[in-house]
Amino acid sequence: MKFIKCREVAPRLKGRVAIIGAGPAGLTAAGFLICEGVEVDVYDMLPEAGGLLLFGIPEFRIPKKGVREGVKELSEKGVYFHLGKKVHDSEVFDVDFSEIVENYDATLIATGAWEPRRLNVEGEELDGIFHAAPYIVKYYLTKFGYSPPSSLPGLGSSVAVIGAGLTAVDSALLALEIGVKEVSLVYRRTRREAPAGEKELKMLEEKGVKIVELKAPVGFKGEDGRVRQMVTMDVKLGPPDKSGRPSPVPVPGSEKVFEVDSVIVATGGRSTPPFKKNADKIHVAEDGRIIVDDKRRTSWKGVFAAGDVESGPSLIGPALKSGLIAAESIKEYLIKRV
Ligand SMILES: Cc1cc2nc3c(=O)[nH]c(=O)nc-3n(C[C@H](O)[C@H](O)[C@H](O)COP(=O)(O)OP(=O)(O)OC[C@H]3O[C@@H](n4cnc5c(N)ncnc54)[C@H](O)[C@@H]3O)c2cc1C
């Protein structure tokens, strides 16, 4: 995967830029800026660059070899990667966010949307209930040999995956790969509304995954702290909601109980900016997204944001485009500063 397209004679721009997050948004920006002659340092909390391209999306969609080649090319051009370094200002961190902003001429935040969106139902804290993205990242950390296999919790023999987007599809595939015998995808609308699309759902069915439509989990019951049952309610479709899709309306008295060994919640994530204390300097929307203008400038001069951290959970294409817009905007900012 190419993150870099340098012109024959690139103008030599002066400046040092820090990029926090080595997913598609951060890597594209790094590729653009290194070609302009800027010094680029990329910080990422994972042991390898690539973000969800490497640690989230399955091989058949995004071959890992191509991502690794793209990252290698960036390194060879001079991009410096600080890996295994979490940047923050209040949680446990390795590098302080404010120090980065102070020490570089410009900073790009490209930290994605990694906070799981909770279902907010009873029993969600039980062992055996996993949020998709963190579980999938853990899976790849063990697969690539960065963590011991014992660090990946087992799923048992029956798993319910909640949701019907690409993350849910990938969670179901992962469960099959791990050896789970019964995998169901539970969705609160019909397959016609599923964000993953009919083709992906058919592919799952061909592999033995059961698609359960018009059911929403309303609670989980456990034994000795571990989930054993999922309680669902039937849903019927109502008038369109904010997303434009029919709203799921619960049918009173329709509760049903399913025996499960594990549950993977794949109902989306929240943007994860690398700061809490600095939220007064960088405006953040209620849903966690960093607020940017059309040039991906935040409210803190010299600080930019791109990808899922400013758009909310999205797709690779928009993240690449956002990273490029931010990089062009950083170039403009560095030229004006001189
Ligand atoms: C399981 C799954 C499957 C998906 N499948 C598809 C698909 O098939 N097609 C598609 O188009 N999209 C898919 N998506 C969505 C797509 O992966 C994202 O939209 C895209 O990766 C966003 O790019 P990004 O650069 O903004 O963030 P990310 O790819 O999330 O990268 C963010 C990077 O920031 C790092 N980071 C986060 N916080 C910190 C911190 N505090 N300090 C240092 N580093 C930090 C992370 O380690 C990560 O490397 C999928 C998402 C998931 C979760």
The ligand as a MOL file (V3000), in Angstrom:
LIG
                    3D

  0  0  0     0  0            999 V3000
M  V30 BEGIN CTAB
M  V30 COUNTS 53 58 0 0 0
M  V30 BEGIN ATOM
M  V30 1 C -12.5390 -4.4340 12.9200 0
M  V30 2 C -12.6230 -3.3090 11.9210 0
M  V30 3 C -12.7530 -3.6360 10.5860 0
M  V30 4 C -12.8290 -2.6170 9.6350 0
M  V30 5 N -12.9520 -2.9670 8.3240 0
M  V30 6 C -12.9380 -1.9870 7.3780 0
M  V30 7 C -12.9740 -2.3050 5.9830 0
M  V30 8 O -13.0500 -3.4750 5.6030 0
M  V30 9 N -12.9490 -1.2790 5.0750 0
M  V30 10 C -12.8800 0.0340 5.4700 0
M  V30 11 O -12.8390 0.9270 4.6120 0
M  V30 12 N -12.8360 0.3650 6.7900 0
M  V30 13 C -12.8540 -0.5940 7.7460 0
M  V30 14 N -12.8000 -0.2600 9.0670 0
M  V30 15 C -12.6640 1.1760 9.4380 0
M  V30 16 C -11.2200 1.6900 9.2090 0
M  V30 17 O -10.3130 0.7330 9.7170 0
M  V30 18 C -11.0300 3.0400 9.8880 0
M  V30 19 O -12.0070 3.9460 9.4320 0
M  V30 20 C -9.6260 3.6200 9.5850 0
M  V30 21 O -8.6070 2.7010 9.9620 0
M  V30 22 C -9.4300 4.9490 10.3330 0
M  V30 23 O -8.1100 5.3830 10.1150 0
M  V30 24 P -7.3740 6.3450 11.1680 0
M  V30 25 O -6.0090 6.5720 10.6200 0
M  V30 26 O -8.2200 7.5220 11.4490 0
M  V30 27 O -7.2990 5.5300 12.5270 0
M  V30 28 P -6.7540 4.0800 12.9300 0
M  V30 29 O -6.5740 3.1670 11.7790 0
M  V30 30 O -7.6680 3.6480 14.0130 0
M  V30 31 O -5.3190 4.3810 13.5240 0
M  V30 32 C -5.1560 5.1260 14.7050 0
M  V30 33 C -3.7680 4.8580 15.2660 0
M  V30 34 O -3.5680 5.7150 16.3740 0
M  V30 35 C -2.9230 4.9900 17.4110 0
M  V30 36 N -3.2770 5.6290 18.6810 0
M  V30 37 C -4.5190 5.7890 19.2060 0
M  V30 38 N -4.4380 6.4980 20.3580 0
M  V30 39 C -3.1270 6.7650 20.5510 0
M  V30 40 C -2.4090 7.4790 21.5670 0
M  V30 41 N -3.0300 8.0480 22.5940 0
M  V30 42 N -1.0600 7.5610 21.4610 0
M  V30 43 C -0.3910 6.9730 20.4140 0
M  V30 44 N -1.0300 6.2990 19.4240 0
M  V30 45 C -2.3870 6.2090 19.4930 0
M  V30 46 C -3.4530 3.5790 17.2770 0
M  V30 47 O -2.5610 2.6270 17.8400 0
M  V30 48 C -3.5640 3.4370 15.7510 0
M  V30 49 O -2.3890 2.8950 15.1940 0
M  V30 50 C -12.7680 -1.2560 10.0450 0
M  V30 51 C -12.6560 -0.9340 11.4090 0
M  V30 52 C -12.5840 -1.9630 12.3410 0
M  V30 53 C -12.4720 -1.6120 13.8150 0
M  V30 END ATOM
M  V30 BEGIN BOND
M  V30 1 1 1 2
M  V30 2 1 2 3
M  V30 3 2 2 52
M  V30 4 2 3 4
M  V30 5 1 4 5
M  V30 6 1 4 50
M  V30 7 2 5 6
M  V30 8 1 6 7
M  V30 9 1 6 13
M  V30 10 2 7 8
M  V30 11 1 7 9
M  V30 12 1 9 10
M  V30 13 2 10 11
M  V30 14 1 10 12
M  V30 15 2 12 13
M  V30 16 1 13 14
M  V30 17 1 14 15
M  V30 18 1 14 50
M  V30 19 1 15 16
M  V30 20 1 16 17
M  V30 21 1 16 18
M  V30 22 1 18 19
M  V30 23 1 18 20
M  V30 24 1 20 21
M  V30 25 1 20 22
M  V30 26 1 22 23
M  V30 27 1 23 24
M  V30 28 2 24 25
M  V30 29 1 24 26
M  V30 30 1 24 27
M  V30 31 1 27 28
M  V30 32 2 28 29
M  V30 33 1 28 30
M  V30 34 1 28 31
M  V30 35 1 31 32
M  V30 36 1 32 33
M  V30 37 1 33 34
M  V30 38 1 33 48
M  V30 39 1 34 35
M  V30 40 1 35 36
M  V30 41 1 35 46
M  V30 42 1 36 37
M  V30 43 1 36 45
M  V30 44 2 37 38
M  V30 45 1 38 39
M  V30 46 1 39 40
M  V30 47 2 39 45
M  V30 48 1 40 41
M  V30 49 2 40 42
M  V30 50 1 42 43
M  V30 51 2 43 44
M  V30 52 1 44 45
M  V30 53 1 46 47
M  V30 54 1 46 48
M  V30 55 1 48 49
M  V30 56 2 50 51
M  V30 57 1 51 52
M  V30 58 1 52 53
M  V30 END BOND
M  V30 END CTAB
M  END
